[in-house]
Amino acid sequence: MLYRFLADVTVALHLGFVAFVVLGRLLVLWRRKLAFRHVPAVLWGVLSELGGWVCPLTPLEARFRRLGGMAGYEGGFVEHYLLPLLYPSGLTRQQQIWLGVLVGLINLGVYSLIAWRSVKVKEGSTDSERGR
């Protein structure tokens, strides 16, 4: 019972991390200091997709399931939990690379916008100080 609970908590943490990687940029638009947590998460997410790495949470969850007498699964978290929702026929390596590139580009665009807005705000305050 405990191991099943730990496996379920691991899945929830993993899903939360994936959601943070994909949608965390929206939180950064609200609270810019979150960028110091979001950027490393995005880098990990993109690099793990491009490199085909397995997140350490995946084998941890599988271990908890085995210890709880449940069947584990083959592949990674994305393939087991998210792909049935996104790609019923399964994720190819090419699709996985494109997902990594897409997440990276979207985040690069949002962070470029944040940086541009920060520069504009600083330029605006400098101009208003000159007018005083």
DATA-V420190 format. One record per helix or strand of 3 or more residues. SS is the DSSP state (a for helix, b for strand). FROM is the first residue (numbers start at 1). LEN is the number of residues. If there is no record, write none. Layout:
# DATA-V420190
ss: [SS,SS]
from: [FROM,FROM]
len: [LEN,LEN]
This chain:
# DATA-V420190
ss: [a,a,a,a,a]
from: [2,32,56,77,93]
len: [29,20,12,10,39]
